[in-house]
Amino acid sequence: MAESRTWLGFPMVLPPPDAQDAGHQLRVAWVAQTGGPPGDITKDLAALGRWFDPKARGERLRRELSSLPTSSPTLGEPFILSAGHGRYLVTPEGRCLLELLASAPSELDRNVALSSVRASELEGTLLDLYRHWTQQRLRDVIDLQTGSAAPLLPQAIGQVLLLLVNGSIGGERAMRVPGGANDARVLEEAQSVVVEAFAEALSPSPPTGRRRSRDMYALRSGYSLTEARRRLGTKLVIDPKTRSIFIEEGTDDSVVDRIAEEIVRRDQRELQRLPAALDALIAAYERARPTLAAYGQAHSSPSRPSAVRQHVLDAVHRRKP
């Protein structure tokens, strides 16, 4: 780095007007992008994850990019990224360059020399930042499947328990979303009532708060099922082609064990409510069973609900602290 005459393509030694112009462009673009002046470099780089983290949601990015003020900087990539239509973003490299420019001595009669030592430090910072961003999604998946993330929500637990109680083990006994919109709504309503009964008994909604929306229990796009699949991986199958949802054959014991782990990790007061919550789920299931049977999707035997209940309680008991 000491012998390099550029840093990421930017001159390490340049006339004062050029350094001032580059710094001005970066500051103007930064304020337009963030709504405030540059601050602590570590905090500023972390905040750029809002734009550059691979996990950033496309819908939000499109909305916020369209609301950026327009400008016309001449400093280009990798320091300022064009977002189209006259809108620009300061990149992590750009924020680091601004740090270099701000820390460089400014004398009108001498060229501005950027610190090669500081430039090397910032390269290391950028490497760590991008490494964190690129690995974060994978680490999130690992945390979810190893039980290191936040505990599974009660409605997601209830959704899995419903499949177990209903005997939806393997593709032939899957719970399938009917093709007709009206039939799909009827079936989703029936299973939603069962899941809701469990969730409300295990973790009641605050008396003055909003109740859980039944949309999260939807078989087609509900949050609970997709959240459960993130934890259970291939053990929980959601097949959009056949519109079927089921527990993979031969994995129901390990699924119960994982659900038990998630229950134990939740509020310890819920352990006392668990037997009643399982009873509420089974009672609601028996009421919903005729609807499921009308669609050929009631696969449980008479003894299965109580057997699943006991299996869950035993698995939780083994893991209680």
C-alpha positions in Angstrom: 0.0 0.0 0.0 2.9 2.4 0.8 4.1 2.3 -2.8 0.7 2.5 -4.4 -0.2 5.8 -5.9 -3.9 5.1 -5.8 -6.5 3.7 -3.3 -9.2 1.7 -5.1 -8.4 3.8 -8.2 -8.4 7.2 -6.4 -5.1 9.2 -6.3 -3.3 9.1 -3.0 -1.7 12.5 -3.8 -3.8 15.2 -5.5 -4.2 18.9 -5.7 -6.2 20.6 -2.9 -9.1 21.7 -5.3 -9.5 18.1 -6.4 -9.6 16.8 -2.8 -12.1 19.4 -1.8 -14.3 18.7 -4.8 -14.3 14.9 -4.1 -15.0 15.5 -0.4 -17.8 17.9 -1.2 -19.5 15.4 -3.7 -19.3 12.7 -1.1 -20.8 14.8 1.7 -23.6 16.1 -0.5 -24.5 12.6 -1.6 -24.2 11.3 1.9 -26.6 13.9 3.3 -29.1 13.2 0.5 -28.9 9.5 1.2 -29.0 9.5 5.0 -30.6 12.8 5.9 -27.7 13.8 8.1 -23.9 14.6 8.0 -21.2 11.9 8.2 -20.5 10.8 11.8 -18.5 8.0 13.4 -17.1 5.8 10.6 -17.9 2.5 12.3 -21.6 3.5 12.8 -21.8 5.0 9.3 -20.5 1.8 7.7 -22.9 -0.3 9.7 -25.8 2.0 8.7 -25.0 1.4 5.0 -26.2 -2.2 5.5 -29.6 -0.6 4.9 -28.6 -0.3 1.3 -25.9 -2.8 0.6 -26.6 -5.7 2.9 -27.6 -8.7 0.6 -30.5 -9.3 3.0 -32.0 -5.8 2.3 -35.6 -6.2 1.0 -36.1 -5.3 -2.7 -39.5 -3.7 -2.1 -38.1 -1.3 0.5 -35.0 -0.5 -1.6 -37.1 0.4 -4.6 -39.3 2.7 -2.6 -36.4 4.4 -0.9 -34.3 4.7 -4.1 -37.1 6.4 -5.8 -37.3 9.0 -3.0 -33.7 10.0 -3.1 -33.0 13.6 -4.2 -31.4 14.0 -7.6 -27.8 15.3 -8.1 -25.0 15.1 -10.6 -21.7 14.0 -9.0 -18.8 13.3 -11.3 -17.1 11.0 -8.8 -18.1 7.5 -9.9 -17.7 3.9 -8.8 -16.6 2.4 -6.5 -17.3 5.4 -4.4 -20.6 6.7 -5.6 -23.1 4.3 -7.2 -25.6 5.5 -9.7 -29.2 4.4 -8.8 -30.6 5.7 -12.1 -32.6 8.8 -12.9 -30.1 11.2 -11.4 -30.0 9.5 -7.9 -26.8 8.3 -6.3 -25.6 6.3 -3.3 -22.4 6.7 -1.3 -20.9 3.2 -1.1 -18.9 1.8 1.9 -15.8 2.6 -0.2 -17.1 6.1 -0.7 -17.6 6.6 3.1 -14.1 5.3 3.7 -12.7 7.7 1.1 -14.5 10.6 2.8 -12.7 9.5 6.0 -9.4 9.5 4.3 -10.0 13.0 2.8 -11.2 14.4 6.1 -8.2 13.2 8.0 -5.7 14.4 5.4 -3.7 17.6 6.1 -5.0 20.5 4.0 -2.5 23.1 2.9 -3.4 25.3 -0.1 0.1 25.5 -1.4 0.8 21.8 -1.3 -0.8 18.7 -2.7 -3.0 16.6 -0.4 -1.5 13.3 0.5 -3.8 10.6 1.8 -2.5 8.4 4.6 -1.4 5.0 3.3 -1.5 3.6 6.8 -5.1 4.7 7.3 -6.0 3.6 3.8 -4.7 0.1 4.6 -6.7 0.0 7.9 -9.9 1.0 6.0 -9.3 -1.7 3.4 -9.3 -4.2 6.3 -12.5 -2.7 7.7 -14.2 -3.0 4.3 -13.1 -6.6 4.0 -14.6 -7.4 7.4 -17.8 -5.5 6.5 -18.4 -7.4 3.3 -17.4 -10.7 4.8 -20.1 -10.1 7.5 -22.7 -9.2 5.0 -22.1 -12.1 2.6 -22.1 -14.7 5.4 -25.0 -13.3 7.4 -27.8 -15.1 5.5 -26.0 -18.4 5.8 -25.3 -17.8 9.5 -29.0 -16.9 10.0 -30.0 -20.3 8.4 -27.5 -22.1 10.6 -28.7 -20.4 13.7 -32.3 -21.2 12.8 -31.6 -24.9 12.3 -29.3 -25.3 15.3 -31.6 -23.5 17.7 -29.4 -20.4 18.2 -31.9 -18.0 16.9 -35.0 -16.6 18.7 -37.4 -19.3 19.8 -40.1 -20.4 17.3 -43.4 -18.5 17.6 -46.3 -20.4 19.2 -48.4 -20.2 16.0 -45.6 -21.8 14.0 -45.3 -24.5 16.7 -49.1 -25.0 16.5 -49.0 -25.4 12.7 -46.5 -28.2 13.0 -48.4 -29.9 15.8 -51.6 -29.8 13.7 -49.8 -31.7 10.9 -48.6 -34.2 13.5 -52.0 -34.6 15.1 -53.7 -34.9 11.7 -51.2 -37.6 10.6 -50.0 -35.6 7.7 -46.8 -37.6 7.5 -45.5 -38.3 4.0 -46.8 -37.0 0.7 -49.8 -39.4 0.4 -51.3 -38.0 3.7 -50.4 -34.4 3.0 -52.6 -31.5 3.8 -53.4 -30.1 0.3 -54.7 -26.6 -0.6 -57.7 -27.1 -2.9 -57.5 -25.5 -6.3 -60.7 -23.5 -6.0 -60.4 -20.2 -4.1 -63.5 -20.8 -2.0 -62.5 -24.3 -1.0 -59.1 -23.1 -0.1 -60.5 -20.5 2.2 -62.8 -23.0 3.9 -59.9 -25.4 4.5 -57.5 -22.6 5.7 -60.2 -21.3 8.1 -60.6 -24.8 9.6 -57.0 -25.3 10.2 -56.4 -21.7 11.3 -58.9 -22.2 14.2 -56.9 -25.2 15.4 -53.6 -23.4 15.3 -55.0 -20.3 16.9 -56.5 -22.3 19.8 -53.1 -23.6 20.6 -51.2 -20.3 20.2 -53.7 -18.4 22.3 -53.7 -21.0 25.1 -49.9 -21.2 25.1 -49.2 -17.5 24.8 -52.4 -15.4 25.2 -52.6 -12.1 23.4 -52.6 -9.1 25.7 -56.2 -8.2 26.7 -55.8 -4.7 25.3 -53.6 -5.6 22.4 -54.3 -6.8 18.9 -55.0 -10.5 18.4 -52.9 -12.4 16.0 -54.1 -12.2 12.4 -55.3 -15.4 10.9 -53.5 -14.5 7.7 -50.3 -15.7 9.3 -51.8 -19.2 9.5 -52.6 -19.4 5.8 -51.6 -22.6 4.1 -50.6 -20.9 0.9 -48.5 -18.0 2.1 -48.8 -17.8 5.8 -45.9 -16.7 8.0 -46.2 -19.6 10.5 -45.6 -22.4 8.0 -42.6 -20.7 6.3 -41.1 -19.8 9.7 -41.5 -23.4 10.8 -39.8 -24.7 7.6 -36.9 -22.4 8.2 -36.3 -24.3 11.5 -37.1 -27.8 10.4 -35.5 -27.7 6.9 -36.4 -30.7 4.7 -38.4 -32.3 7.5 -41.3 -30.0 6.7 -42.3 -30.1 3.1 -44.2 -27.3 1.4 -44.6 -28.2 -2.2 -46.0 -25.4 -4.3 -46.5 -27.6 -7.4 -48.7 -30.1 -5.7 -50.0 -27.5 -3.2 -49.2 -30.0 -0.4 -47.8 -29.6 3.1 -46.6 -32.5 5.2 -43.9 -33.9 7.6 -41.4 -35.9 5.8 -41.8 -39.7 6.3 -39.7 -41.0 9.1 -38.9 -37.7 10.6 -41.9 -37.1 13.0 -39.9 -38.2 16.1 -37.1 -35.7 15.4 -39.7 -33.0 14.5 -41.3 -33.5 17.9 -37.9 -33.3 19.6 -37.1 -30.0 17.8 -40.5 -28.6 18.7 -39.9 -29.5 22.3 -36.5 -27.7 22.2 -38.3 -24.6 20.8 -41.0 -24.7 23.5 -38.4 -25.1 26.3 -36.5 -22.0 25.0 -39.6 -19.9 25.2 -41.0 -18.1 28.3 -40.9 -20.7 31.2 -44.4 -19.7 32.2 -45.6 -21.3 29.0 -44.4 -24.7 30.2 -47.2 -24.6 32.8 -49.7 -23.8 30.1 -48.5 -26.4 27.6 -50.8 -29.2 28.6 -53.8 -27.0 28.4 -52.6 -25.6 25.1 -52.3 -29.1 23.7 -55.8 -29.9 25.0 -57.1 -26.8 23.2 -55.4 -27.8 20.0 -56.9 -31.3 20.1 -60.4 -30.1 21.0 -60.3 -27.6 18.1 -58.9 -30.3 15.8 -61.8 -32.6 16.6 -64.2 -29.8 15.8 -62.4 -29.1 12.5 -62.0 -32.8 11.6 -65.3 -33.1 9.7 -64.3 -30.2 7.4 -60.9 -31.8 6.8 -62.6 -35.2 6.2 -64.9 -33.5 3.6 -61.7 -32.7 1.6 -60.2 -36.1 2.2 -57.5 -34.7 4.4 -58.3 -36.1 7.9 -55.6 -38.7 8.3 -55.5 -39.1 12.1 -56.5 -42.3 13.9 -58.7 -42.0 17.1 -55.6 -42.5 19.4 -53.2 -40.3 17.5 -54.0 -36.9 19.0 -53.5 -38.0 22.6 -50.3 -40.0 21.5 -48.9 -36.8 20.0 -49.8 -34.9 23.1 -48.0 -37.3 25.3 -45.0 -37.5 23.0 -44.6 -33.7 23.1 -45.0 -33.5 26.9 -42.4 -36.3 27.3 -39.9 -34.6 25.0 -40.4 -31.3 26.7 -39.9 -32.9 30.2 -36.6 -34.4 29.1 -35.4 -30.9 28.2 -36.7 -28.9 31.1 -33.9 -27.0 32.9 
